[in-house]
Amino acid sequence: MNTMFYVVCIVAVVFAADTYQKYLKMKHKEKQHDPELEESLAKIEMLEERIRVLERIVTESKSDLGREIDSL
């Protein structure tokens, strides 16, 4: 085989290694926890729960709602 084939193989290996290294850095970066992100996700979860409760109140019949309030 000629020298050009080896040069192309070496360049391909270098590019593959560089790409893999960048992938690992991005994967590690994703694992780091962002407190602001976690706080926002907690708020979103709380708001979703409130929306579920409001939807349940709106869609339930009034007699069911009255019984539930009386049981509290």
C-alpha positions as protocol buffer text, in pm:
chain_id: "A"
residue {
  index: 1
  type: MET
  ca { x: 0 y: 0 z: 0 }
}
residue {
  index: 2
  type: ASN
  ca { x: 116 y: 347 z: -64 }
}
residue {
  index: 3
  type: THR
  ca { x: 204 y: 624 z: 176 }
}
residue {
  index: 4
  type: MET
  ca { x: -106 y: 827 z: 95 }
}
residue {
  index: 5
  type: PHE
  ca { x: -329 y: 550 z: 234 }
}
residue {
  index: 6
  type: TYR
  ca { x: -146 y: 560 z: 567 }
}
residue {
  index: 7
  type: VAL
  ca { x: -170 y: 938 z: 583 }
}
residue {
  index: 8
  type: VAL
  ca { x: -545 y: 922 z: 524 }
}
residue {
  index: 9
  type: CYS
  ca { x: -583 y: 652 z: 792 }
}
residue {
  index: 10
  type: ILE
  ca { x: -387 y: 855 z: 1046 }
}
residue {
  index: 11
  type: VAL
  ca { x: -594 y: 1167 z: 974 }
}
residue {
  index: 12
  type: ALA
  ca { x: -915 y: 965 z: 1007 }
}
residue {
  index: 13
  type: VAL
  ca { x: -803 y: 823 z: 1342 }
}
residue {
  index: 14
  type: VAL
  ca { x: -711 y: 1169 z: 1470 }
}
residue {
  index: 15
  type: PHE
  ca { x: -1050 y: 1312 z: 1366 }
}
residue {
  index: 16
  type: ALA
  ca { x: -1234 y: 1017 z: 1522 }
}
residue {
  index: 17
  type: ALA
  ca { x: -1042 y: 1054 z: 1849 }
}
residue {
  index: 18
  type: ASP
  ca { x: -1108 y: 1428 z: 1856 }
}
residue {
  index: 19
  type: THR
  ca { x: -1479 y: 1375 z: 1794 }
}
residue {
  index: 20
  type: TYR
  ca { x: -1497 y: 1110 z: 2067 }
}
residue {
  index: 21
  type: GLN
  ca { x: -1315 y: 1339 z: 2309 }
}
residue {
  index: 22
  type: LYS
  ca { x: -1563 y: 1622 z: 2238 }
}
residue {
  index: 23
  type: TYR
  ca { x: -1851 y: 1377 z: 2288 }
}
residue {
  index: 24
  type: LEU
  ca { x: -1716 y: 1276 z: 2628 }
}
residue {
  index: 25
  type: LYS
  ca { x: -1674 y: 1640 z: 2734 }
}
residue {
  index: 26
  type: MET
  ca { x: -2032 y: 1719 z: 2633 }
}
residue {
  index: 27
  type: LYS
  ca { x: -2160 y: 1412 z: 2818 }
}
residue {
  index: 28
  type: HIS
  ca { x: -1969 y: 1515 z: 3131 }
}
residue {
  index: 29
  type: LYS
  ca { x: -2099 y: 1870 z: 3101 }
}
residue {
  index: 30
  type: GLU
  ca { x: -2459 y: 1745 z: 3083 }
}
residue {
  index: 31
  type: LYS
  ca { x: -2414 y: 1550 z: 3408 }
}
residue {
  index: 32
  type: GLN
  ca { x: -2320 y: 1861 z: 3606 }
}
residue {
  index: 33
  type: HIS
  ca { x: -2619 y: 1988 z: 3799 }
}
residue {
  index: 34
  type: ASP
  ca { x: -2733 y: 2345 z: 3758 }
}
residue {
  index: 35
  type: PRO
  ca { x: -2910 y: 2464 z: 4075 }
}
residue {
  index: 36
  type: GLU
  ca { x: -3107 y: 2723 z: 3882 }
}
residue {
  index: 37
  type: LEU
  ca { x: -3227 y: 2459 z: 3636 }
}
residue {
  index: 38
  type: GLU
  ca { x: -3329 y: 2225 z: 3918 }
}
residue {
  index: 39
  type: GLU
  ca { x: -3519 y: 2506 z: 4089 }
}
residue {
  index: 40
  type: SER
  ca { x: -3700 y: 2589 z: 3766 }
}
residue {
  index: 41
  type: LEU
  ca { x: -3791 y: 2224 z: 3711 }
}
residue {
  index: 42
  type: ALA
  ca { x: -3929 y: 2203 z: 4065 }
}
residue {
  index: 43
  type: LYS
  ca { x: -4143 y: 2512 z: 4006 }
}
residue {
  index: 44
  type: ILE
  ca { x: -4271 y: 2369 z: 3679 }
}
residue {
  index: 45
  type: GLU
  ca { x: -4364 y: 2043 z: 3853 }
}
residue {
  index: 46
  type: MET
  ca { x: -4549 y: 2237 z: 4123 }
}
residue {
  index: 47
  type: LEU
  ca { x: -4739 y: 2439 z: 3862 }
}
residue {
  index: 48
  type: GLU
  ca { x: -4829 y: 2125 z: 3669 }
}
residue {
  index: 49
  type: GLU
  ca { x: -4973 y: 1973 z: 3986 }
}
residue {
  index: 50
  type: ARG
  ca { x: -5179 y: 2286 z: 4049 }
}
residue {
  index: 51
  type: ILE
  ca { x: -5310 y: 2274 z: 3692 }
}
residue {
  index: 52
  type: ARG
  ca { x: -5408 y: 1908 z: 3740 }
}
residue {
  index: 53
  type: VAL
  ca { x: -5604 y: 2004 z: 4052 }
}
residue {
  index: 54
  type: LEU
  ca { x: -5776 y: 2292 z: 3873 }
}
residue {
  index: 55
  type: GLU
  ca { x: -5866 y: 2068 z: 3579 }
}
residue {
  index: 56
  type: ARG
  ca { x: -6010 y: 1811 z: 3817 }
}
residue {
  index: 57
  type: ILE
  ca { x: -6217 y: 2079 z: 3993 }
}
residue {
  index: 58
  type: VAL
  ca { x: -6350 y: 2213 z: 3664 }
}
residue {
  index: 59
  type: THR
  ca { x: -6434 y: 1875 z: 3514 }
}
residue {
  index: 60
  type: GLU
  ca { x: -6590 y: 1709 z: 3821 }
}
residue {
  index: 61
  type: SER
  ca { x: -6960 y: 1742 z: 3880 }
}
residue {
  index: 62
  type: LYS
  ca { x: -7066 y: 1988 z: 4148 }
}
residue {
  index: 63
  type: SER
  ca { x: -7213 y: 1720 z: 4374 }
}
residue {
  index: 64
  type: ASP
  ca { x: -6879 y: 1532 z: 4381 }
}
residue {
  index: 65
  type: LEU
  ca { x: -6698 y: 1855 z: 4456 }
}
residue {
  index: 66
  type: GLY
  ca { x: -6942 y: 1940 z: 4735 }
}
residue {
  index: 67
  type: ARG
  ca { x: -6896 y: 1599 z: 4896 }
}
residue {
  index: 68
  type: GLU
  ca { x: -6519 y: 1629 z: 4876 }
}
residue {
  index: 69
  type: ILE
  ca { x: -6523 y: 1974 z: 5037 }
}
residue {
  index: 70
  type: ASP
  ca { x: -6756 y: 1850 z: 5311 }
}
residue {
  index: 71
  type: SER
  ca { x: -6523 y: 1556 z: 5381 }
}
residue {
  index: 72
  type: LEU
  ca { x: -6234 y: 1793 z: 5437 }
}
